[in-house]
Amino acid sequence: MKRVIVNMKGYLEEVGHLTKLNPQDAWLPITESRNGNAHYAAFHNLNAGIGFQALLLPVAFAFLGWSWGIISLTIAYFWQLYTLWILVQLHEAVPGKRYNRYVELAQAAFGERLGVWLALFPTVYLSAGTGTALILIGGETMKLFFQIVCGPICSSNPLTTVEWYLVFTSLCIVLSQLPNLNSIAGLSLIGAVTAITYCTMVWVLSISQTRPPSISYQPISLPSLSASVFSSLNALGIVAFAFRGHNLVLEIQATMPSTFKHPAHVPMWRGAKVAYFFIAMCLFPVAVGGFWAYGNLMPSSGILNALYGFHNHDISRGLLATTFLLVVFNCLSSFQIYSMPVFDSFEAGYTSRTNRPCSIWVRSGFRVLCGFISFFIGVAFPFLSSLAGLLGGLTLPVTFAYPCFMWVLIKKPQKFSFNWYFNWILGWLGIAFSVAFSIGGIWSTVNNGLKLKFFKPS
């Protein structure tokens, strides 16, 4: 009798915590498959959390110097790790409800309209904008790879930069035909492995070579105090931009099964911890090793271009070509996970109007369209990848501020408790930093005389 009562109690607990699923979710790429696990979570978080933005960290150190560079990178790492934990916990903060997308959680915390206004732009940029930046960087890296491999025997009429963008976009579109987020776990694994490998190769190759004779580790001197302040704010924006991926945390967790006894946040957090351990093992050596190797001679385009510019005659063509090829593979893989929310939005609009799932042709058409829209934006605005500091400031709230506010508004900790104060302070600090870094990014863009060459890729 006692065992029956216990079993009945467990059954009622399960029933009381059943998640009410939206039938439309079974038709959409993010929630179509729910057989994810901790391994998939690690692959996806690594693929989303590390990439080309890590190669810009030595640029920030050139303006901040050793002390402030290391301090800011360390604080940013642990801050974003805390907000990542918040998002993982809030995915099922309300029994019977799963917040499968970042905007959904923002609406639950801030209200239907305000949540959309606050979260839609930065998350759309981090998805679609990162996809466009990956096309720019992937196409340019393919061009450099071809130049290294081909060497002096290249034909007199090589492909133009736009044509390399088109080649890279075509490869992205072919890979994007995989149906849902779980189906690209293998690609995310490739992206994770290639990112770890090329980050390690870049900093190891950099520190193994003779440093330039005129190297200095003093922060780049500027003519006025205000110029120094704004350039430092821009550099901090670059550090913030290095920590992307929070806009995909809820989506990754949505691919996992979840029950009362086995909630999805357990395998998600386990995979995320592994992923962010490896992310730290990449970001810190690249930043420190890159600054040690090039100091304030670091070009604004990052350590990869510094390696090619200073040592293209000192390092074997095979090693250089391998490094550049790994970057291309990583960009191809990262494009898939960052484009998945865009595909999801297109298909959500279609299914809500037609009340039926997308056919394979409609789904394929959406993905071809998304790929070529990103290609067009990349060709029209080829300078986007140079705005890391500004973009880091504009999208900073997604990672550093909004999760803290969401925790207070949804979890409702006791007023004036340590938890309450801590999250409000962190949230408003994040907003203040976002404004300051954005101003620094705008100042840096104007001061450096960025040439807005529309439809003129270099």
N, C-alpha and C positions, 0 to 999 in steps of 0.2 A: 504493500500500500504506500509506504513511504517513498519507494522508488518511483511509483506511478505519479505521485504528487510532484516529485523533483522533475521528472520528465515533462509533466504538464506545465510546470513553472517555466522550464527552459523553452518549451514550445511557445508559450504565451509571450515570453520575452522576445523571441524571434519575430513573432507576428507583430508585436508592438513596435518593432524597429524596422519593419519591412520598408524598403525604399520604394516610393511611388515613382515608377519610371515613365517618362514621356515616350509614347510609342514612336514618335518621330526620331528619338535618339538612336533607335536601331537602324536608321537609314543613313546616318551621318558619319563621316570618316573618323571623327574623334571617338564616338561612343558606339560605333558599329560592332566592334569586337571588344569583349571584356575578359580576355584570358591573359592579361598581362601579369607580370610578377616582379620580384625585386631585381632580377637580372635585367629585364627590359627597362625598369625604372633607372637603373644605373647607366645603361647604354644611352637612353634618351636624354637624361640629365647631363651626361658628359658631352654628348653631341650638341646640345643646346647651350651649355654653359661655357664652352671653350672654343675658340676659333681665331679668326683674323684679328679680333680686337685685342687679344693678348699681345700681339706683335707691336702694338702701339704703346705699351706700358713704359718702355725705356724713354720714349718721347716725353712722357709726363715727368719722369725722374730728371730729365735734363733741365727742367724748369724748377723742380722742387728740391733737388739735391738729395743726398743720401738719407739724412735724418727724416725729413718730412715725407720723402717718397716712401720709405719703408713704413713709417707710422700710418700714413693715409691708406696704404694698400692693406695693412694688417687690420685697421679699424673697419675698412670697407668689407673685407672678407668675412669677419665675424658678424658684422651687422647684417649682411645679406644672408648669412647662414641662419641667423635668428629669424629673419622674416620668412625665409624658406620654411622653417619649422612651423611658423604661424600658418602659412598657406596650407601645408599638409594637414594640420589639425583642423582647419576651418572647412576643409572639403566636405565633411559630414558633420558640421557643427550642430545642425538641427536634425534630430532623429526623423528618419523617413525622407530626407532630402539630400541630394548630392549636387553640389555646385560644380558642374563639369567644365565651366569656362570662367576665365578671370572676370569678364564683364558681368556674368551672373552673380558672382560673389560680391562685386562692387554694388550691384543693384540691391542685393539683400542688405548690405551694410548702410549705403548712403541714400537709398530710395531709387525707384525705377528711373526717373529722369536724370537726377543728379549723378547716379552711378554710371549711366551711359556717357554723360558729358565728361566726367572725370577720367574714366578708364578707356573709353573707346579710342581716342586719338593715340595715346602712347602705346596701347597694345597693337593697334593697327600698324603703327610705324614699326614697332619691334618685329612684327610678322612680315608685312609687305615690304617695309623699308629695308630690313635686313636681307630679305630675298634679293632686292635690287642691288644692295651693296655687294652681296655674294657674287652676283653676275659680273659686276665691275671688277672685283678682285680676282675671281676665277678666270675671267677672260684675259685680263692683263697677265696673270701668272702663266696661263697657257702660252701666251705670246712669248714671255721670257723663257719658258721651258723649251719652246721650239728653237729660239735663238741659241740657247746653250747647246742643245743636242745637235742642231744642224751646223752651228759654227760658221766658218768662212765659206762653206760650200752651199749655203742657202741660195735659193733662186733670187733673181733680181726683182721679182714681183711677189714678195711675201704677203700674207693676209694682213689686212688693215686691222686696227684695234676693234672697230665695229664688227668686222667679220669674225674676229675671235669671240666677241660677246655673243654673236649669233650661234657659233659652234657650241659654246658653253651652255647657252639657253636651250638649244636643241637636246643636248644630253640631259639637262635637268628635266625637260618635258617628258622624255622617254622614261626616266626613272620615276617620275611623278604619277605614272599610271598604276602604281601599287595602290590598292583600294583604301586602306585605313592606317591609323597610327600604329597599331600593333604589327601590321605587315611590313613596316619599314624598320623593325627592330634590328634586322641584319645590317641595313644601311647605317643605322645609328652606331652599331658596333664598329663598322668600318670607319665612320667619322670620328669616333672616340679614339680608336687606335692610331689613325693617321694624325690626329691633332696632338696626341701625346708624343708621337714619334717626331713630328717635324718641330714641335716646340723644343724638345730635347736636343735635336740635331742643330737647330739654329743657335741656341745659347752655347752648346758645347763647341761648335765650329767657331763661334765668335770669340770665345775666351781662349781658344787654342792657338789663335793667330797673334802675330805681333800687333800691339796697339798702335794707332797713329801717333806720330811724334808730338803733335801739337795738342794732345788730348788734355782736357781739364774737367774736374769734377765739381767746379763751382757752378751754381745755377746760372743759366744764361743771363748776362747783365743787360738791363734795359735802361733807357735814358731817364726814366722818371719813376717815382714810387708808385704812382697809379698804374703805370704800364706793368710794373712788376707784380702788383696785386692782381690785375686782370689776367695776366699770363698764368699766374699760379692758380687762379680759379678755373681757367681753361684746362690746365693740367689735371686738376682734381676732377673735372668733368670727364677727362679721358680715363681716369681710374674708375669712375662710376660706370662708364660705358663698358668697361671690361667685364662687369658682372651683369650679364644678360641672362635670360632664360626663365626668370620668374613668371613671365607672361605665359609660360607653357606648363607650369607645375601642376595646376589643376587639371589641365587637359591630359597630361601623362597619367595622373592618378585616376582619371575617369576610365582608363582602359583596363582597370583591375576589378576583379569581382570583390564584393564586399558584403559581409554578413555581420550580425551582432557579435558572434564569437570570433570572427576573423575579419576585422575591419581593414579597409584598404590602406589606411594610414601606416600600418605596421610595415608591410613590405615596401611601401613607397619611401618611408623614412630610411629604411635599411639600405635601399638602393641609392638614395640621395646622399647619404653619408659616405658611401664608397666613392660615388662620383665626385663629390666636392673635396675629398682627400686628394684624388688625382688632379683635380683642377688646381688646388693649391700647389701641388708638386710641379705644375707647369707655369703658373702665373708668376710665382715668386722668383724662380731661377731665370725666367726670361727677362723680368724687370731688372733684377740685380745684375745678372750676367751681361745683359745687353748694355746697361749703363756703365758697367766696369770696362767693357770692351771698347766703347765708343764715346763715353762721357757726353759732353755737350756738343759733340760733333754729330750726334744722332740726327739723321734727316727726319723731317716731319712725317714721312711716309712709313717709318717704322724700321724695326731691326732687320727684316728680310731684305729691304732695299739697301740698308747699310752693309749687310753681309755681301751682297752682290756688288755694290759700289766700291767698297774698300778691298775686297779679297777675291774678286772674280778671277784674277790671275794666279792667286796663291792656293786656291782649293781646286781639287780635281773636278773636271766637268761632270763626272759621274755623280759625285756627292751633291753638287749644286743642283743638277737635274733631278736627282731623287727627292731632294728637299722641296723643290718647286712642284714636282708631281704629287707629293703627299698633300701639299696645300690645295691643289686642284681637287683631289679626291675628297678632302675634308669639306671644301666648299660645295661640292656636288651633294654630299650627304646632309650637310647643314641646311641646304636649300629645301630639302624635303620636309624636315621637321618644322622649319619656320613657315613654310607655305601651307602646311596642313590646316591651321586655323582659318586661312584665307579660303582654301577649298571648302572647309566646313561651312563658312558663312555663305558662299555662293550656293551650296547645295541646300542649306537651311532655307534660304529664300525660295528656291525652286519647290522643295517639298511642302513648305507651308502654303504655297499657292495651289499646287496640284494635288496635294494630299496623297502622294505616292512617291516611292523612292526613285532616285535618278537611274535611268538606264545606263548601261556601260558607255553608250555613245554620248549621252548628255554629260556624264561625269568626265569622260575624256575631253569633251569640248571645253568644259569649264577649266580644266587644267592646262590645256593648250592656251586658252585665252589668258589665264593668270600669268603663265610664263612669258607670253609676248607683251603683256602690259608691263611687267617688270623690266623686260628688255627695252621697251620703248622709253620708260622712265629713266633707265640707266643711260641710254644714248642721249636723251634730252637734257639730263642733269648729271653729267659725268663727274662733277665736283663733289657729289654727295659723300663719298668716302673720305673727303678731307675735313668733314665737319664733325669729327668724333667728339670733341669737347662740348659743342653746342648740343648735339644729339644726346650725349650722355646726361646733360643737364635737363633737357626736356623730358626724357623718359625715366629719370631717376625716381620719381614718386612710385612707379610700378614696383620697384624693387625695395626701396628704403622707407617709404612713407605710408602708402596706402595699407599695406598689411597690418601695421601697428594700429591705425585707425579702425580697421575692420575688426581686429581682435577686441578692442574696447566696445565697439558698437554691437557686436554679435554676442560675444562671451559675457559682456557686462560685469567686469570685475568690480569689487566693492570700491565705491568712490573714495578718493584720497588715500587708497592703499598704495603700496609700493608698485604693484603691477599696473595700476591705473595711471600713476604719475609716469612710470617708466615708458609706457607705450605712447602716452600723449606727448611727452617730451621728444622721444625718438621720431614720432610722426611729424611734429612741427619742425624739428631740426632738418628732417628730410625735405620738407617743402622749402625751407629757407635755403638749404644748399642747392636745391633745384633752381630756384630763382637766381642765386648768386652764380652758379656754374653756367647757366644759360647766358647771363650778362657777360661773363668772362669769355664764353665761346663766341658771342656776337662781336665783342671787342677784338678778339684775336683774329676773327675772320676779316673785319674791316682793316685792322692794323697791318695784317700781312698782305693786304691787297689781293684777296682771292679773286681770280678772274672767272667771272661767271660765263663760261663759254658754253652756251646752250647748243646742243647738237654738234659739239666739236670735241669728241674724245681725243686725248693726246695719243 
